[in-house]
Amino acid sequence: MYKLYFSDRVVILDNDASKYNPEEVIFTVPGDRSIEKTNLLQKVHNTKRLVLIGPDVEALYRAVTDPFPSIQAGGGLVTNPKGEILMIFRHRRWDLPKGKLENGECIEECSVREVEEETGIAPVQRGPRLLLTSHFYQLNGEWVMKKTSWYAMAYTGNLAPVPQVEEDIMAIEWVNPGQLDRYLKNTYPTIIDVFEAAGYRVR
């Protein structure tokens, strides 16, 4: 199962229609048929939640995403020895540090570099990958897809975080897990998914 985000709208790709409310929008896709980009965007525009069902979810994912230019990015959910999570405040929402892949980098290197640059703490130890998120946005009038690989990370040093203001980060906080709710009320759906993949109860 995949979730693709278009702003506050979600497209779910799955192979089992029985998991979803019959009243939800469900568009059955034959395994050998591609998804026309304009048609998909129109359907997304008309509903908050679109469920696409196909026999092969991987093939369905390619059919939906291949027409869109792709940007690779990496980021991390960083914890300290107290179990606190490092969150940044950017564009008026709480977020996790992440950034775009540079030429010659692997995605693991990108994820650590972006976390260290955006937060001012180093070295950060990278753990296992949590998940891959996909969100779509308009860049110069064209819809593009950003695929972000998220990793569990740990920081055991004593440097105070410093916001990378040139990346529009206004604040950074170590957040106690017991206080996550008030931060996640003002975040992105992809960030909710990252926390869930890391084992936090956030809904």
Protein Blocks (a to p, Z undefined) as FASTA:
>chain_A
ZZddehjaccdddfbfklpcfkbccddddfkbccdfklmmmmmmmpcbdcdddfblklmm
mmmmmmpccddddddddddfkopacdddeehiacdddddddehiafklmmmmmmmmmnop
acddddddfbdcdddddeehiacdddddddddddfbfbdcdddfknopabdcdddfklmm
mmmmmccfklmmmmmmnopafZZ
